[in-house]
Amino acid sequence: MRSKAVLFDLDGTLADTAADLGAALNHLRIKEGLPALPLEEFRAYASSGARGLLKVGFGMLPDDSRYESMRNAFLDFYEEHICVETKLFPGMAELLDGIEARGLRWGVVTNKSTRFTPRVLAALGVDKRAACIVCGDSTPHLKPHPAPLQLAARNLELAPEHCMYVGDDQRDILAAHAAGMSSVAAAWGYGEAYADWNAGNIAAQPQDVLGLL
């Protein structure tokens, strides 16, 4: 069914946020007397936010006694340095222009909270262009639950089947399937096993999404 709107995950799909998330991790590692990690060692975990990065940086899981305090320290540092290196992925600006030129709308559905998402989108200069923004605390559930995508469809006043969701993590594809949306795996993002996710389509680069509309 023809898509009338394109929805994007944020971290690893719309924007390359790994360097700034990794800076928060390395800040904590240095405070703990550990060396900073190079980007290639944590990039694949960036879509999972603090949870994923604390796991790769410290082997720390949510049931660890220090997890909550470390997570808070991570988020506080990230908030203070939220958009130093963050940028739209190459080709994404052209994709957004192409979507709008076709008379279609686009939006963001992310597990990132409202504490950070509006600031990132504003710093990237796209916040006013997004037709809807659904954050991780906009519903009681995070992706892969379909609730955030369903909320986005309601905000756009569209049936889910008229929406396309683009994401770089398997949970994005699972959420799209559960919500009844078409799905596109963003192969330019942080995910590595996208060929196994059963996505409706795989886009090697942002401009490839235009060919799916």
DAJOVEN-V275639 format. One record per backbone hydrogen bond with DSSP energy under -1.0 kcal/mol. CO is the residue of the C=O (numbers start at 1). NH is the residue of the N-H. Records with the same first field share a line. If there is no record, write none. Layout:
CO = NH ; NH
//
This chain:
4 = 105
5 = 164
6 = 107
7 = 166
8 = 109
9 = 14
10 = 13 ; 15
14 = 89
15 = 12 ; 17
16 = 87
17 = 21
18 = 22
19 = 23
20 = 24
21 = 25
22 = 26
23 = 27
24 = 28
25 = 29
26 = 30
27 = 31
28 = 32
29 = 34
30 = 33
38 = 41
39 = 42 ; 43
42 = 45
43 = 46
45 = 48
46 = 49
48 = 52
49 = 53
50 = 54
51 = 55
52 = 56
53 = 57
54 = 58 ; 60
55 = 59
61 = 64
64 = 67
66 = 70
67 = 71
68 = 72
69 = 73
70 = 74
71 = 75
72 = 76
73 = 77
74 = 78
75 = 79
76 = 80
77 = 81
87 = 16
89 = 92
91 = 95
92 = 96
93 = 97
94 = 98
95 = 99
96 = 100
97 = 101
98 = 102
99 = 104
100 = 103
105 = 6
106 = 131
107 = 8
108 = 134
112 = 136
113 = 116 ; 117
116 = 120
117 = 121
118 = 122
119 = 123
120 = 124
121 = 126 ; 127
126 = 130
132 = 108
134 = 110
135 = 138
142 = 145
146 = 150
147 = 151
148 = 152
149 = 153
150 = 154
151 = 155
152 = 156
153 = 158
159 = 162
160 = 163
162 = 4 ; 5
163 = 182
164 = 7
165 = 184
166 = 9
167 = 186
169 = 172 ; 173
170 = 174
171 = 175
172 = 176
173 = 177
174 = 178
175 = 179
176 = 181
182 = 165
183 = 201
184 = 167
185 = 187 ; 203
186 = 189
193 = 196
194 = 197
201 = 185
203 = 187
205 = 208
206 = 209
209 = 212
210 = 213
//
